[in-house]
Amino acid sequence: MNDIFKLADDLGPLKVIHVHEPGIGLKGALVVDNVARGPSVGGVRMAADVSTEECARLARAMTFKNAAADLQHGGGKAVLWGDPKMPKQQKETLIRGFCCALREVEQYIFAPDMGTDEECMGWVKDEIGRVVGLPRELGGIPLDEIGATGFGLSHAVDVAQDFCDLKIEGARIVVQGFGAVGKHATKFLCEAGAIPVAISDSTGTIHNPDGLDVDALIASKSAGKSVTEYVPGEKLDGDAIIDIECDIWIPAARPDVIHEGNVNRLNTKLIVQGANIPITYAAEKALHQKGILNIPDFIANAGGVICAATEYQGAGEVAAFTAIEEKLRRNTREVLQTALQDQILPRDAALAMARRRVEQAMSYRRWHIF
């Protein structure tokens, strides 16, 4: 808990709640960061190595992401300790128990994240009702199925063409992490003419400088296979994805995959952060000094939360895609223009924009916590 207080500042976190029920093997945490703009929205992340500190960092990222996207929601995040590939019945028990333990925390709206999906959110709806990212059958907009986050990333890349020596047509892309975000970002960029030359998942990397067939890779992943089973291509270890020369590099997996120790291995023109906090701040500084344009996470990957907020308002897929395109393009351009004009990191420009919006919302409230 002391580590969490070290992360506290004038914006939050508002609440840190630990949930422990040894009878069912439940261990989880919720961080509600800031709710000045409205109830917090943030995914439930399930992994064996999550931490409360990581949860707090991700909750703050959601505060800024929601503010940057100009949504009437604050930021929060929840984590569950466990293997997301555990037997379905066991996973359902943990998620149902977790959301029931948090039933009274109305300042947090559940959403899917790494290790959880629409089916998991259906269990949450059945228990407490306060959730987004539901299956289509329950009135939701299936974020993973339609590729909301990847769609937003493709628009961020399109805008970035005006700020770096890059054209999507013929651009070589490398994607670290081929889950819902990575595969859809790849697909949308390929439709715009980009060429995927390397993709990695938890088992390794597949590399082909002549290009990879994204549809074949998606079909392979849907069948439960690793990307490394794709042919033709050179099979490499997972870390090798960092060294492959490209025009666009997309981290779409875990936090802190790029840091001071490996940032100089990147050889690319543009980085678009599909994952949350995938690059340390020190590494982002190094990228800036090298002249590599880097679009930060809570700007580039906001498509999912925009879609979720649209769902929460009762709107459909058409409205969601329209909102994602409009907000992603406007915010990406504003951030990159400010960064260029003030000669600062894009993250610093994005943080200033988001913080300003949060502080303006806080100024209208008698109490910041309600």
C-alpha positions as CSV (number, residue, x, y, z in Angstrom):
1,M,0.0,0.0,0.0
2,N,2.9,2.4,0.7
3,D,3.9,2.1,-3.0
4,I,0.5,3.3,-4.0
5,F,0.8,6.4,-1.8
6,K,4.0,7.2,-3.5
7,L,2.1,7.4,-6.8
8,A,-0.6,9.7,-5.3
9,D,-0.9,13.3,-6.4
10,D,-3.4,16.1,-6.7
11,L,-5.5,14.0,-9.2
12,G,-5.7,10.7,-7.3
13,P,-6.1,7.9,-6.8
14,L,-9.4,8.3,-5.1
15,K,-9.8,4.7,-3.9
16,V,-7.6,1.6,-3.7
17,I,-9.5,-1.5,-2.8
18,H,-8.1,-5.0,-2.3
19,V,-10.3,-8.1,-2.6
20,H,-9.3,-11.4,-1.1
21,E,-11.4,-14.5,-0.8
22,P,-9.2,-17.5,-0.2
23,G,-12.1,-19.9,-0.3
24,I,-12.3,-19.5,-4.0
25,G,-8.7,-18.4,-4.7
26,L,-9.8,-14.8,-5.4
27,K,-7.2,-12.1,-5.1
28,G,-7.8,-8.8,-6.9
29,A,-7.5,-5.0,-6.7
30,L,-9.4,-2.0,-7.9
31,V,-8.1,1.5,-8.3
32,V,-10.5,4.4,-8.9
33,D,-8.2,7.2,-9.9
34,N,-10.4,10.3,-10.6
35,V,-14.1,10.7,-11.2
36,A,-14.4,14.5,-11.7
37,R,-15.6,14.0,-15.3
38,G,-17.9,11.1,-14.4
39,P,-17.9,7.5,-13.2
40,S,-14.6,5.8,-14.0
41,V,-14.4,3.3,-16.9
42,G,-11.5,0.8,-17.1
43,G,-10.9,-2.8,-17.9
44,V,-10.4,-5.8,-15.7
45,R,-7.0,-7.2,-16.4
46,M,-6.2,-10.8,-15.5
47,A,-2.7,-12.2,-15.3
48,A,-0.5,-14.1,-12.9
49,D,2.0,-11.2,-12.5
50,V,-0.3,-8.2,-12.1
51,S,0.3,-5.8,-9.2
52,T,-1.6,-3.0,-7.4
53,E,1.1,-0.5,-8.6
54,E,0.5,-1.5,-12.2
55,C,-3.2,-1.2,-11.6
56,A,-2.8,2.3,-10.3
57,R,-0.6,3.3,-13.3
58,L,-3.2,1.9,-15.7
59,A,-6.0,3.7,-13.8
60,R,-4.2,7.0,-14.2
61,A,-3.7,6.2,-17.9
62,M,-7.5,5.7,-18.1
63,T,-8.1,9.1,-16.5
64,F,-6.0,10.8,-19.1
65,K,-7.3,8.6,-21.9
66,N,-11.0,9.4,-21.1
67,A,-10.2,13.1,-20.7
68,A,-8.2,13.2,-23.9
69,A,-11.0,11.5,-25.7
70,D,-13.4,14.1,-24.2
71,L,-15.6,11.5,-22.6
72,Q,-17.7,12.1,-19.5
73,H,-15.9,9.4,-17.6
74,G,-13.0,9.2,-15.1
75,G,-10.3,6.6,-14.9
76,G,-10.2,3.3,-13.1
77,K,-8.7,-0.1,-13.4
78,A,-9.1,-3.6,-11.9
79,V,-6.7,-6.5,-11.8
80,L,-7.2,-10.1,-10.9
81,W,-4.3,-12.4,-10.1
82,G,-4.5,-15.7,-12.0
83,D,-3.9,-17.4,-15.3
84,P,-6.5,-16.2,-17.8
85,K,-6.4,-19.6,-19.5
86,M,-7.6,-21.4,-16.4
87,P,-10.7,-23.6,-16.7
88,K,-13.7,-21.6,-17.7
89,Q,-15.7,-22.5,-14.6
90,Q,-13.0,-21.4,-12.3
91,K,-12.5,-18.2,-14.1
92,E,-16.2,-17.5,-14.1
93,T,-16.3,-18.0,-10.3
94,L,-13.4,-15.6,-9.7
95,I,-14.9,-12.9,-11.9
96,R,-18.4,-13.2,-10.5
97,G,-17.0,-13.1,-7.0
98,F,-14.8,-10.1,-7.8
99,C,-17.6,-8.0,-9.2
100,C,-19.9,-8.9,-6.3
101,A,-17.3,-7.8,-3.8
102,L,-17.2,-4.4,-5.7
103,R,-21.0,-4.1,-6.1
104,E,-21.2,-1.0,-4.0
105,V,-18.4,0.9,-5.8
106,E,-20.7,2.7,-8.2
107,Q,-17.8,5.0,-9.3
108,Y,-16.4,2.1,-11.3
109,I,-17.8,0.6,-14.5
110,F,-16.4,-2.8,-15.5
111,A,-14.9,-3.3,-19.0
112,P,-12.9,-6.0,-20.7
113,D,-9.1,-5.9,-20.8
114,M,-6.2,-8.3,-21.2
115,G,-7.2,-11.7,-20.0
116,T,-11.0,-10.9,-20.0
117,D,-13.5,-10.6,-22.8
118,E,-17.2,-9.9,-23.6
119,E,-18.3,-13.2,-22.1
120,C,-16.6,-12.2,-18.8
121,M,-18.5,-9.0,-18.9
122,G,-21.7,-10.9,-19.5
123,W,-21.1,-12.6,-16.1
124,V,-20.6,-9.1,-14.5
125,K,-23.8,-7.9,-16.0
126,D,-25.7,-10.9,-14.6
127,E,-24.3,-10.1,-11.1
128,I,-24.3,-6.3,-10.8
129,G,-25.3,-4.8,-14.2
130,R,-22.6,-2.0,-14.2
131,V,-20.5,-2.9,-17.2
132,V,-19.6,-2.2,-20.8
133,G,-18.0,-4.3,-23.5
134,L,-20.9,-6.8,-23.5
135,P,-21.7,-9.5,-26.0
136,R,-23.9,-8.4,-28.9
137,E,-26.6,-10.7,-27.5
138,L,-26.8,-8.6,-24.4
139,G,-27.0,-5.3,-26.2
140,G,-23.3,-4.6,-26.3
141,I,-20.9,-3.5,-29.0
142,P,-18.3,-6.3,-29.2
143,L,-15.1,-4.3,-29.0
144,D,-12.8,-7.2,-29.9
145,E,-15.0,-8.5,-32.7
146,I,-15.3,-5.1,-34.5
147,G,-11.7,-4.0,-33.7
148,A,-12.6,-0.7,-32.2
149,T,-9.1,0.0,-30.8
150,G,-7.3,-1.2,-33.9
151,F,-9.6,1.0,-36.0
152,G,-8.6,4.0,-33.9
153,L,-4.9,3.2,-34.2
154,S,-5.2,3.2,-38.0
155,H,-6.6,6.7,-37.9
156,A,-3.8,7.9,-35.6
157,V,-1.3,6.5,-38.1
158,D,-3.2,8.3,-41.0
159,V,-2.9,11.7,-39.2
160,A,0.8,11.0,-38.3
161,Q,1.7,10.9,-42.0
162,D,1.6,14.7,-41.9
163,F,4.2,14.9,-39.2
164,C,6.8,12.4,-40.3
165,D,8.5,11.1,-43.4
166,L,6.0,8.3,-43.9
167,K,3.2,7.1,-46.2
168,I,0.9,4.2,-45.1
169,E,0.9,2.9,-48.7
170,G,3.9,0.5,-48.8
171,A,4.9,1.2,-45.2
172,R,6.5,-1.8,-43.4
173,I,4.8,-2.5,-40.1
174,V,5.9,-4.6,-37.1
175,V,3.4,-5.6,-34.4
176,Q,4.4,-6.8,-31.0
177,G,1.4,-8.7,-29.6
178,F,-1.2,-10.2,-31.9
179,G,-4.3,-10.1,-29.7
180,A,-7.5,-8.2,-30.4
181,V,-5.7,-4.8,-30.7
182,G,-2.7,-6.0,-32.7
183,K,-4.5,-8.1,-35.2
184,H,-7.2,-5.5,-36.0
185,A,-4.7,-2.6,-36.2
186,T,-2.7,-4.8,-38.7
187,K,-5.8,-5.6,-40.7
188,F,-7.0,-1.9,-41.0
189,L,-3.5,-0.7,-41.9
190,C,-3.1,-3.5,-44.5
191,E,-6.4,-2.3,-46.1
192,A,-4.7,1.1,-46.4
193,G,-1.7,-0.4,-48.2
194,A,0.7,-1.2,-45.3
195,I,2.9,-4.4,-45.4
196,P,3.3,-6.4,-42.2
197,V,6.9,-7.8,-42.1
198,A,7.0,-9.1,-38.5
199,I,4.5,-10.1,-35.8
200,S,4.9,-11.6,-32.4
201,D,2.8,-13.2,-29.7
202,S,3.6,-14.8,-26.4
203,T,5.4,-17.7,-28.1
204,G,7.7,-15.9,-30.4
205,T,8.1,-13.8,-33.6
206,I,7.5,-14.5,-37.3
207,H,9.4,-12.4,-39.8
208,N,9.2,-12.1,-43.5
209,P,10.7,-9.0,-45.2
210,D,8.5,-9.7,-48.2
211,G,5.4,-9.4,-46.1
212,L,3.0,-11.6,-44.1
213,D,-0.5,-12.6,-45.0
214,V,-2.5,-11.0,-42.2
215,D,-5.7,-12.9,-43.0
216,A,-3.9,-16.2,-42.8
217,L,-2.3,-15.2,-39.5
218,I,-5.7,-14.1,-38.0
219,A,-7.2,-17.4,-39.1
220,S,-4.3,-19.3,-37.5
221,K,-4.7,-17.4,-34.2
222,S,-8.5,-18.0,-34.3
223,A,-7.7,-21.7,-34.5
224,G,-5.5,-21.5,-31.4
225,K,-2.2,-21.6,-33.1
226,S,0.9,-19.4,-32.6
227,V,2.0,-16.9,-35.2
228,T,5.3,-18.8,-35.3
229,E,3.5,-21.7,-37.0
230,Y,2.9,-19.4,-40.0
231,V,4.9,-20.2,-43.2
232,P,6.7,-18.8,-45.1
233,G,8.7,-16.9,-42.5
234,E,11.6,-16.9,-40.2
235,K,10.8,-18.0,-36.7
236,L,12.5,-15.9,-34.0
237,D,12.2,-15.5,-30.2
238,G,9.8,-12.9,-28.9
239,D,12.4,-10.3,-28.0
240,A,13.7,-10.2,-31.6
241,I,10.6,-8.2,-32.6
242,I,12.4,-5.1,-31.3
243,D,15.3,-5.4,-33.7
244,I,13.4,-5.7,-37.0
245,E,13.7,-2.6,-39.2
246,C,10.4,-1.1,-40.2
247,D,8.5,2.1,-40.8
248,I,5.7,1.6,-38.2
249,W,6.3,-0.3,-34.9
250,I,3.2,-1.1,-32.8
251,P,3.5,-2.4,-29.3
252,A,0.2,-4.1,-28.5
253,A,0.9,-6.3,-25.5
254,R,2.3,-5.6,-22.0
255,P,3.5,-2.5,-20.1
256,D,7.2,-1.4,-20.2
257,V,8.3,-3.6,-23.1
258,I,10.5,-0.8,-24.3
259,H,12.8,0.8,-21.8
260,E,16.3,2.4,-21.5
261,G,18.0,-0.9,-21.9
262,N,16.5,-1.8,-25.3
263,V,15.1,1.4,-26.8
264,N,18.2,2.0,-29.0
265,R,17.5,-1.3,-30.8
266,L,14.4,0.1,-32.4
267,N,14.8,1.0,-36.1
268,T,11.6,2.7,-37.2
269,K,10.1,6.0,-38.1
270,L,6.8,5.9,-36.2
271,I,5.6,4.2,-33.0
272,V,1.9,4.0,-32.3
273,Q,1.2,2.6,-28.8
274,G,-1.6,0.0,-29.0
275,A,-1.0,-1.3,-25.4
276,N,-1.2,0.7,-22.2
277,I,2.1,2.2,-20.9
278,P,4.2,-0.1,-23.2
279,I,7.2,2.4,-23.2
280,T,8.8,4.0,-20.2
281,Y,9.1,7.8,-20.1
282,A,12.9,7.6,-20.3
283,A,12.6,5.5,-23.4
284,E,10.2,8.0,-24.9
285,K,12.7,10.7,-24.3
286,A,15.3,8.7,-26.2
287,L,13.0,8.1,-29.1
288,H,12.3,11.9,-29.3
289,Q,16.0,12.6,-29.4
290,K,16.5,10.1,-32.2
291,G,13.7,11.8,-34.2
292,I,11.3,8.8,-34.0
293,L,7.7,10.0,-33.8
294,N,5.9,8.3,-30.9
295,I,2.1,8.6,-30.4
296,P,1.3,7.8,-26.7
297,D,-1.0,5.1,-25.6
298,F,-3.9,7.1,-24.3
299,I,-4.2,9.1,-27.5
300,A,-3.6,6.2,-30.0
301,N,-5.5,3.4,-28.3
302,A,-8.6,5.3,-27.1
303,G,-10.9,3.6,-29.7
304,G,-11.9,0.9,-27.3
305,V,-13.0,3.2,-24.5
306,I,-14.7,5.5,-26.9
307,C,-16.7,2.5,-28.2
308,A,-17.4,1.5,-24.6
309,A,-18.7,4.9,-23.7
310,T,-20.9,4.9,-26.8
311,E,-22.3,1.6,-25.7
312,Y,-23.0,2.8,-22.2
313,Q,-25.1,5.6,-23.7
314,G,-27.2,3.1,-25.6
315,A,-25.8,3.8,-29.1
316,G,-24.8,1.3,-31.7
317,E,-21.8,0.4,-33.8
318,V,-22.2,3.0,-36.5
319,A,-22.2,5.8,-33.9
320,A,-19.2,4.2,-32.2
321,F,-17.1,4.1,-35.4
322,T,-18.0,7.7,-36.2
323,A,-17.1,8.8,-32.7
324,I,-13.8,6.9,-32.8
325,E,-12.7,8.4,-36.1
326,E,-13.7,11.9,-35.2
327,K,-12.1,11.9,-31.7
328,L,-8.9,10.0,-32.7
329,R,-8.1,12.2,-35.6
330,R,-8.8,15.5,-33.8
331,N,-6.8,14.5,-30.7
332,T,-3.9,13.0,-32.5
333,R,-3.5,16.1,-34.7
334,E,-3.8,18.5,-31.6
335,V,-1.2,16.6,-29.7
336,L,1.3,16.3,-32.6
337,Q,0.8,19.9,-33.5
338,T,1.5,21.1,-29.9
339,A,4.5,18.8,-29.7
340,L,5.9,20.2,-32.9
341,Q,5.2,23.8,-32.0
342,D,6.5,23.6,-28.4
343,Q,9.3,21.1,-29.3
344,I,8.2,18.7,-26.5
345,L,7.5,15.0,-26.3
346,P,4.1,14.0,-27.7
347,R,3.3,12.5,-24.3
348,D,4.0,15.8,-22.6
349,A,1.6,17.5,-25.0
350,A,-1.0,14.8,-24.5
351,L,-0.7,14.9,-20.7
352,A,-1.0,18.7,-20.6
353,M,-4.2,18.5,-22.7
354,A,-5.7,15.7,-20.6
355,R,-4.7,17.2,-17.3
356,R,-6.2,20.5,-18.3
357,R,-9.5,18.9,-19.1
358,V,-9.5,16.9,-15.8
359,E,-8.7,20.0,-13.7
360,Q,-11.4,22.0,-15.5
361,A,-13.9,19.4,-14.5
362,M,-12.6,19.3,-10.9
363,S,-13.0,23.1,-10.7
364,Y,-16.8,22.8,-11.2
365,R,-17.3,20.3,-8.4
366,R,-17.8,21.1,-4.7
367,W,-16.2,17.7,-3.9
368,H,-14.0,16.0,-6.4
369,I,-14.9,12.5,-5.2
370,F,-18.6,12.4,-6.1
